[in-house]
């Protein structure tokens, strides 16, 4: 670590760090905000850049705010609590615009107003680590520290729902008392509308005393405990077995979605409803249209599209998720309008895509890697007139946007951010492409 003189912060980057220049280098400073004058301490020095931590704020920004969480700065879960919630969204909108211009060489005709959600207590899914730390003589349950494999010593979390945050200390006590405390590395949290599930990753069998302790904990704190002895397919409900199913709802579309704790769902149920509302409004599905939903998961967008009366095909890489999506379509009385297919969308080509035929519109919601092979496989014969692209990585959205606009002749009609993960640097966005 080395101390440095003060610098003026020019912008905020995709990781939520302040960007400044000193001695011909770019300095990325954690905890610094655009316009501030700060001192910093570098923890990584390279020929062209340094990574640093803010050590003093000489001229604070009006956007600076006191972090709500006492663990902020140590815990690696959040990176933007020092920035006002509205300013976080503005910074994310700028990151999206910058990526579209710099990587995609495109500018949207219209910037959509950002979608805001609850700034705290929103995270309905989480993966907590559990580790006994000899130096501290204590069991720790929590997120990892920043830039570290160590588990943060934390007693609460402001972005978890209050009920789950309040379980962090009791969970540490529970695990500490088990015979397999050193063979239980992870606790996964999945909150539903009617039940909260804790999945314990156990790498050794439980004793009878362990089982009794888990049952008592589940009853005392009103949670359902599941166990996962091996891979994600091995998990099963342990106690209480009579708990309601894990579900989330999309009330606007009269849809209830059952899901397993291991299946991918959005972590922020409240914002997911707003996101689905916006995506469907932009897609504007009409009765009789043929629509494709690529990377459909368990049908988060597919079923609302089907509710509109359109015929929709959901495509997903995982055969297990496709089965779940088919069950969810049946559960909601939508099997006549929604069908599903399992297909590796990262290995798509023109011939494979053509097998499905032409669609009027597409919805695309890929993981961080984006949808480049799918986008490249579009041919004039099957090109949809509109594509709504939901993205969790502005860089891959921008890369795919360049192909859609420069190669396939689409126009980027609109784009905007959705603050799915407040207090973090994660940027969720949506973009609409149309053929002129």
C-alpha positions in Angstrom: 0.0 0.0 0.0 1.2 3.5 -0.7 -0.2 6.9 0.1 -0.7 9.4 -2.6 -1.5 13.1 -3.1 -5.0 14.3 -3.7 -6.8 13.9 -7.1 -10.1 15.0 -8.5 -12.5 12.2 -9.5 -13.7 12.5 -13.1 -16.3 9.7 -13.3 -17.6 6.5 -11.8 -16.8 3.2 -13.6 -18.7 0.0 -14.0 -17.5 -1.4 -10.7 -18.8 1.7 -8.9 -15.2 3.1 -8.4 -14.2 6.7 -8.9 -11.9 7.2 -11.9 -9.1 9.8 -11.7 -5.7 10.4 -13.4 -2.3 10.9 -11.7 1.3 10.6 -13.1 0.0 9.5 -16.5 -2.0 6.6 -15.0 -5.7 5.9 -14.5 -6.5 5.5 -10.8 -9.6 3.4 -9.9 -10.6 4.5 -6.3 -13.1 2.5 -4.3 -15.4 4.8 -2.3 -14.8 8.0 -4.4 -17.5 9.9 -6.2 -17.5 12.1 -9.4 -16.3 15.6 -8.7 -14.8 14.9 -5.3 -11.2 15.7 -4.3 -9.8 12.7 -2.4 -6.6 11.2 -1.1 -6.2 7.5 -1.8 -4.0 4.5 -1.0 -3.1 2.0 -3.8 -3.3 -1.7 -3.3 -2.5 -2.7 -6.9 0.0 -0.9 -9.2 0.3 -1.7 -12.9 2.2 0.2 -15.6 -0.9 2.0 -16.9 -3.3 1.9 -13.9 -3.7 1.6 -10.1 -6.4 0.2 -8.0 -6.9 2.1 -4.8 -9.1 2.8 -1.7 -10.2 6.2 -0.7 -8.4 7.4 2.5 -9.7 10.9 2.8 -12.4 13.1 1.2 -11.1 16.7 1.0 -14.1 18.1 -1.0 -17.1 15.8 -0.7 -19.8 15.5 -3.4 -23.4 16.6 -2.7 -24.2 13.0 -3.7 -22.3 11.5 -0.8 -24.3 9.9 1.9 -23.6 8.0 5.1 -23.6 4.2 4.5 -26.5 2.6 6.2 -24.7 -0.7 7.0 -21.9 -0.8 9.6 -20.2 -3.5 7.6 -19.9 -1.4 4.4 -16.3 -1.2 3.2 -15.4 -4.6 4.6 -18.2 -6.8 3.2 -17.9 -7.4 -0.5 -21.7 -7.5 -1.1 -22.2 -3.7 -1.7 -20.0 -1.1 -3.4 -22.2 2.0 -3.6 -23.7 2.7 -0.2 -21.7 6.0 0.0 -23.6 7.3 -3.0 -27.2 8.7 -2.8 -29.7 6.2 -4.2 -30.8 8.5 -7.0 -27.2 9.2 -7.9 -26.5 5.5 -8.1 -29.2 5.1 -10.8 -27.9 8.2 -12.7 -24.4 6.7 -12.6 -25.7 3.4 -14.0 -27.6 5.2 -16.7 -24.3 6.9 -17.8 -22.5 3.5 -17.7 -25.2 2.1 -20.1 -25.0 5.1 -22.4 -21.2 5.0 -22.4 -21.0 1.3 -23.2 -23.5 1.6 -26.0 -21.5 4.5 -27.6 -18.0 3.2 -26.9 -18.4 -0.5 -27.6 -21.6 -0.6 -29.7 -21.1 2.7 -31.5 -24.9 3.2 -31.2 -27.1 5.8 -29.4 -30.7 5.0 -28.5 -33.4 7.3 -30.1 -35.0 7.5 -26.7 -33.6 7.1 -23.2 -36.2 5.3 -21.0 -36.8 6.7 -17.6 -34.9 4.6 -15.0 -36.9 2.0 -13.0 -36.3 2.3 -9.2 -37.0 -0.2 -6.6 -36.7 -0.5 -2.8 -33.1 0.7 -1.9 -32.9 -1.7 1.1 -34.2 -5.2 2.2 -34.8 -6.2 -1.4 -32.6 -9.3 -1.9 -34.8 -12.4 -1.8 -32.0 -14.8 -2.9 -28.5 -14.9 -1.4 -25.6 -17.3 -0.9 -24.0 -17.0 2.6 -20.7 -18.6 3.5 -20.2 -20.3 6.9 -16.7 -20.7 8.3 -15.2 -21.3 11.8 -12.3 -18.8 12.3 -9.8 -20.1 14.8 -8.1 -16.6 15.2 -11.4 -15.2 16.3 -12.6 -18.4 18.1 -16.0 -17.9 16.4 -18.3 -19.1 13.7 -18.9 -16.6 10.9 -21.9 -16.6 8.6 -22.1 -13.9 5.9 -20.8 -12.7 2.6 -17.1 -12.6 1.6 -15.0 -9.7 2.4 -14.0 -7.4 -0.4 -11.2 -8.9 -2.7 -10.9 -11.8 -0.3 -12.0 -15.4 0.3 -12.5 -14.6 4.1 -16.0 -14.4 5.4 -16.9 -11.0 6.7 -17.6 -10.8 10.4 -21.2 -9.5 10.2 -24.3 -9.5 12.4 -26.8 -8.0 9.9 -27.2 -7.1 6.3 -29.2 -4.1 5.1 -30.0 -5.5 1.6 -31.4 -8.8 2.9 -35.1 -8.8 4.0 -35.1 -7.8 7.7 -36.3 -11.3 8.8 -33.3 -12.9 7.0 -30.8 -10.3 8.2 -31.9 -11.1 11.8 -31.0 -14.8 11.2 -27.3 -14.2 10.6 -26.2 -14.3 14.2 -28.6 -17.2 15.2 -27.4 -19.2 12.1 -23.8 -18.8 13.3 -24.8 -20.1 16.7 -26.7 -23.0 15.1 -23.8 -24.1 12.8 -21.3 -23.7 15.6 -23.2 -26.3 17.6 -23.4 -28.9 14.9 -21.1 -32.0 14.7 -20.4 -31.1 11.1 -19.7 -27.4 11.6 -16.5 -27.6 9.5 -18.3 -29.5 6.7 -21.1 -27.0 6.2 -19.6 -24.3 3.9 -22.7 -22.6 2.5 -26.2 -21.5 3.3 -28.4 -20.5 0.4 -31.4 -18.2 1.0 -34.5 -18.3 -1.2 -37.5 -16.2 -0.1 -41.0 -16.9 -1.6 -44.3 -15.2 -1.1 -45.4 -17.8 1.5 -42.2 -19.4 2.8 -38.5 -18.6 3.4 -36.1 -21.5 2.6 -32.6 -22.0 3.9 -30.6 -24.6 1.9 -27.7 -26.0 4.0 -24.8 -27.5 1.9 -23.7 -30.5 4.0 -20.5 -32.4 3.1 -20.9 -35.0 5.9 -24.0 -36.8 7.4 -25.9 -35.2 10.2 -26.2 -36.8 13.6 -29.6 -37.2 15.4 -28.6 -34.3 17.6 -27.8 -32.2 14.5 -31.2 -33.0 13.0 -33.0 -32.1 16.2 -31.2 -28.8 16.3 -32.1 -28.0 12.7 -35.8 -28.8 13.3 -35.9 -26.6 16.4 -34.3 -23.8 14.5 -36.7 -24.0 11.6 -39.7 -24.0 14.0 -38.3 -21.2 16.2 -37.6 -18.8 13.2 -40.4 -19.9 10.9 -38.2 -21.0 8.0 -38.1 -24.3 6.0 -34.7 -26.0 5.9 -33.5 -27.9 2.9 -30.4 -30.0 2.7 -27.9 -30.3 -0.2 -25.4 -33.2 0.3 -23.9 -33.1 -3.2 -24.6 -31.1 -6.4 -27.5 -28.7 -7.0 -29.7 -31.7 -8.0 -29.3 -33.4 -4.7 -31.2 -30.9 -2.6 -34.3 -31.9 -0.7 -36.7 -30.4 1.9 -35.8 -31.5 5.4 -38.1 -29.6 7.9 -41.0 -28.8 8.0 -42.2 -31.0 5.2 -45.7 -29.5 5.3 -44.5 -26.0 4.4 -46.2 -24.1 1.5 -44.5 -24.2 -1.9 -41.8 -21.7 -2.8 -43.5 -19.2 -5.2 -43.4 -15.7 -6.5 -46.3 -13.9 -8.2 -46.8 -11.5 -11.1 -50.2 -10.1 -10.0 -50.6 -7.9 -13.1 -50.7 -11.0 -15.3 -52.4 -13.2 -12.7 -49.4 -15.6 -12.6 -48.0 -17.6 -9.8 -44.6 -19.1 -10.3 -43.5 -22.1 -8.2 -39.7 -22.6 -8.2 -37.1 -24.8 -6.5 -34.4 -23.1 -4.3 -31.7 -24.1 -6.8 -33.5 -22.7 -9.9 -32.6 -19.2 -11.2 -35.1 -16.5 -10.3 -34.5 -12.7 -10.1 -33.2 -11.8 -6.6 -35.5 -8.7 -6.3 -39.1 -9.8 -6.6 -40.6 -6.3 -6.3 -38.5 -4.9 -9.1 -39.0 -8.1 -11.2 -42.7 -7.2 -11.4 -41.9 -3.7 -12.6 -39.3 -5.1 -15.1 -41.8 -7.6 -16.5 -44.4 -4.9 -16.8 -42.0 -2.7 -18.8 -40.7 -5.5 -21.0 -44.2 -6.6 -22.0 -45.3 -3.0 -22.7 -42.3 -2.5 -25.0 -42.8 -5.9 -26.7 -46.5 -5.2 -27.0 -47.5 -8.8 -27.8 -50.8 -9.1 -29.7 -53.2 -12.0 -30.0 -52.2 -14.2 -32.9 -48.6 -13.1 -33.0 -45.7 -15.6 -32.9 -43.1 -14.6 -30.3 -39.9 -16.2 -29.1 -38.5 -15.8 -25.6 -34.8 -16.8 -25.6 -33.1 -17.7 -22.3 -36.6 -18.1 -20.9 -35.7 -19.7 -17.6 -38.8 -20.9 -15.8 -41.0 -18.6 -17.9 -40.7 -15.2 -16.1 -41.4 -13.4 -19.4 -42.9 -16.3 -21.4 -46.0 -16.7 -19.3 -46.9 -13.0 -19.3 -46.5 -13.0 -23.1 -48.8 -16.0 -23.3 -51.3 -14.3 -21.2 -51.6 -11.6 -23.9 -53.0 -14.2 -26.3 -49.8 -14.5 -28.4 -48.3 -17.9 -29.3 -44.9 -18.0 -27.5 -41.9 -20.4 -27.7 -39.6 -20.3 -24.7 -36.0 -21.5 -25.4 -33.6 -22.3 -22.6 -30.3 -24.3 -22.3 -31.3 -26.3 -19.3 -33.7 -29.2 -19.9 -34.6 -29.2 -16.2 -35.7 -25.5 -16.4 -37.7 -26.2 -19.5 -39.6 -28.9 -17.6 -40.2 -26.4 -14.8 -41.4 -23.8 -17.3 -43.8 -26.3 -18.9 -45.2 -27.2 -15.4 -45.6 -23.4 -14.6 -47.4 -22.9 -17.9 -49.8 -25.7 -16.9 -50.1 -24.3 -13.3 -51.3 -21.0 -14.8 -53.6 -22.5 -17.5 -51.3 -21.3 -20.3 -50.2 -24.5 -21.9 -52.2 -23.8 -25.1 -50.2 -20.6 -25.8 -46.8 -21.4 -24.4 -44.5 -24.2 -25.5 -40.8 -24.7 -24.7 -37.6 -26.1 -26.1 -34.2 -27.0 -24.6 -31.3 -25.7 -26.8 -27.8 -24.5 -26.1 -28.1 -20.8 -27.1 -24.4 -20.2 -26.8 -23.8 -22.6 -29.7 -26.5 -21.2 -32.0 -26.1 -21.0 -35.8 -28.2 -20.0 -38.8 -29.3 -23.6 -39.5 -30.4 -24.4 -35.9 -32.2 -21.0 -35.5 -34.0 -21.5 -38.9 -35.4 -24.8 -37.6 -37.7 -22.8 -35.3 -39.0 -20.7 -38.2 -39.8 -17.0 -38.2 -41.3 -15.0 -35.3 -42.9 -11.6 -35.3 -41.0 -10.5 -32.1 -38.2 -11.7 -29.8 -37.6 -11.2 -26.1 -34.0 -12.0 -25.1 -32.8 -12.2 -21.5 -29.3 -13.7 -21.5 -26.8 -14.1 -18.6 -23.7 -11.9 -18.3 -22.1 -13.4 -21.5 -24.8 -11.9 -23.7 -26.4 -13.5 -26.7 -23.8 -13.0 -29.5 -24.2 -16.4 -31.2 -27.9 -16.1 -31.3 -27.7 -12.5 -32.6 -25.2 -13.5 -35.3 -27.5 -16.3 -36.5 -30.3 -13.9 -37.5 -31.0 -14.0 -41.3 -33.3 -11.8 -43.3 -35.8 -14.6 -43.7 -36.4 -15.0 -40.0 -35.5 -11.6 -38.6 -38.2 -10.4 -36.1 -39.5 -6.9 -36.6 -38.9 -6.1 -32.9 -36.4 -7.4 -30.3 -36.7 -6.5 -26.6 -33.3 -7.3 -25.0 -33.1 -7.5 -21.2 -29.4 -7.3 -20.1 -27.4 -7.8 -16.9 -24.2 -6.6 -18.5 -24.0 -3.3 -20.5 -20.8 -4.4 -22.2 -22.2 -7.5 -23.8 -25.5 -5.7 -24.6 -23.4 -3.0 -26.4 -21.4 -5.6 -28.3 -24.7 -7.4 -29.4 -26.3 -4.0 -30.3 -23.5 -3.2 -32.7 -24.2 -6.5 -34.6 -28.0 -5.9 -34.6 -27.6 -2.3 -35.9 -24.5 -2.5 -38.2 -25.0 -6.1 -39.6 -28.7 -6.7 -39.5 -30.0 -3.2 -40.0 -32.0 -2.7 -36.8 -32.6 0.7 -35.2 -32.0 1.0 -31.4 -35.3 2.7 -30.5 -34.9 3.0 -26.8 -32.8 1.9 -23.8 -32.7 2.4 -20.0 -31.6 1.0 -16.7 -33.5 -0.9 -14.0 -32.0 -0.7 -10.5 -32.4 -4.4 -9.7 -29.5 -4.3 -7.3 -29.4 -1.1 -5.3 -26.1 -0.4 -3.3 -24.1 -2.5 -5.8 -22.5 -1.7 -9.1 -24.6 -4.3 -11.0 -26.3 -2.7 -14.0 -29.6 -4.2 -15.3 -30.9 -2.6 -18.5 -33.4 -3.0 -21.3 -33.2 -2.1 -25.0 -35.6 -2.2 -27.9 -34.5 -2.9 -31.5 -36.7 -2.5 -34.5 -36.4 -3.1 -38.2 -37.1 0.2 -40.1 
